[in-house]
């Protein structure tokens, strides 16, 4: 039965990563369009804006993580259901509780991954992005230093 558990886990995680990829690309475009008004101020150019947006993405993704994980789980289970794989699992003796437990395991794994991204990496990159943006807009004059 471990093969079925891994298969459900893999399907849900791959569907969630696809949802995350799509939302990431939409967020990247929206944030970059929001930064276009700041391009040209000091040394802040298109490369600086793209780097700023890339550094802001983990924090923005963390804000959407509950929706992304829910959509990924629903799409993953829908893929299994539409190809009748869930019905075959049930007919072979795999209980509904085991299917739910495997889906919950995948959800907890994705929650842990997004928490590490949002709480560990996100704030650090967010701070560095703001410092680099301020320095670029003020023609590399130190606005924010290590001492504050």
Secondary structure in CASP SS format (residue, H / E / C, confidence):
PFRMAT SS
TARGET T0000
AUTHOR 0000-0000-0000
METHOD secondary structure of the structure
MODEL  1
X C 1.00
X H 1.00
X H 1.00
X H 1.00
X H 1.00
X H 1.00
X H 1.00
X H 1.00
X H 1.00
X H 1.00
X H 1.00
X H 1.00
X H 1.00
X H 1.00
X H 1.00
X H 1.00
X H 1.00
X H 1.00
X H 1.00
X H 1.00
X H 1.00
X H 1.00
X H 1.00
X H 1.00
X H 1.00
X H 1.00
X H 1.00
X H 1.00
X H 1.00
X H 1.00
X H 1.00
X H 1.00
X H 1.00
X H 1.00
X H 1.00
X H 1.00
X H 1.00
X H 1.00
X C 1.00
X C 1.00
X C 1.00
X C 1.00
X C 1.00
X C 1.00
X C 1.00
X H 1.00
X H 1.00
X H 1.00
X H 1.00
X H 1.00
X H 1.00
X H 1.00
X H 1.00
X H 1.00
X H 1.00
X H 1.00
X H 1.00
X H 1.00
X H 1.00
X H 1.00
X H 1.00
X H 1.00
X H 1.00
X H 1.00
X H 1.00
X H 1.00
X H 1.00
X H 1.00
X H 1.00
X H 1.00
X H 1.00
X H 1.00
X H 1.00
X H 1.00
X H 1.00
X H 1.00
X H 1.00
X H 1.00
X H 1.00
X H 1.00
X H 1.00
X H 1.00
X C 1.00
X C 1.00
X H 1.00
X H 1.00
X H 1.00
X H 1.00
X H 1.00
X H 1.00
X H 1.00
X C 1.00
X C 1.00
X C 1.00
X C 1.00
X H 1.00
X H 1.00
X H 1.00
X H 1.00
X H 1.00
X H 1.00
X H 1.00
X H 1.00
X H 1.00
X H 1.00
X H 1.00
X H 1.00
X H 1.00
X H 1.00
X H 1.00
X H 1.00
X H 1.00
X H 1.00
X H 1.00
X H 1.00
X H 1.00
X H 1.00
X H 1.00
X H 1.00
X H 1.00
X H 1.00
X H 1.00
X H 1.00
X H 1.00
X H 1.00
X H 1.00
X H 1.00
X H 1.00
X H 1.00
X H 1.00
X H 1.00
X H 1.00
X H 1.00
X H 1.00
X H 1.00
X H 1.00
X H 1.00
X C 1.00
X C 1.00
X C 1.00
X C 1.00
X C 1.00
X C 1.00
X C 1.00
X C 1.00
X C 1.00
X C 1.00
X C 1.00
END
